[in-house]
């Protein structure tokens, strides 16, 4: 199985066991002993394929050790704001050991390439239309299916269902790179700079960002996030907060959520370089399964 940014999950099973590959847009937590799944007698191999964030003539490889603070400072001083490059089908094929891809289109292309060479393999590509903790939560559902001995088709069906039932919201530390990438209107960007506007967004169908709340200053962020959780029907359960250089803020939000919904299990994880690029310093991504 593979997880790809933009939210693609690619799953493969053959005589050699299961393979899980993610791109670096995922705040992926591979199960350890505390998850109760590490001891399962199943071969699950994991690998990650990085995105590249290019600023001027410098490429920041989104992998462990990336200097996010340096990257964001470089972006702030660059008029173009930089650009991102998703992994190529070739990169995914290498990581997969002749299997899959990067963004959704690359994933589909690599799936066709893999099946032409190995037609007997089971390979699925699932578009999660999300980032941050969403792929990590989806991975846990997949691991549980493998642990229970479910069929490949049953696991794919469960993953598809989970995607439809997962909510993703964003507290954006900066709108700059979303605007420069053409994901938000330039007039919104002008207003954001002119009036010190912060924003809360939710992932809409197709993976685009829908701005729910716009307000001045960051002090209202936590209240607005709690409001948005109510609006989206959050009722407790597992919730993941990914943050860009804002662990203190993420922990504070976690405590506020648990005070409001007592039956909530909050995990806090650092965001990848790619997610940090789009949400900006102090940004937060919140995901939960309905």
Secondary structure, DSSP 8 states (H G I E B T S, - for coil): -EEETTTEEEEEEETTEEEEEEETTB------GGGT-TT-SS-EEEEEE--EEEETTEEEE-STT--HHHHHHHHHT-SS--EEE---HHHHHHHHTS---SSHHHHHHHHHHHHHH-TTSEEEEEE----BTHHHHHHHHHHHHHHTT--HHHHHHHHHHHHHTEEEEEEES-SHHHHHTTSS-HHHHHHHHHHTEEEEEEE-TTS-EEEEEEEESSTTHHHHHHHHHHHTT--SEEEEEEESS-HHHHHHHHHHHHHHSSSEEEEEEE--HHHHHHH-TT-EEEEEE-
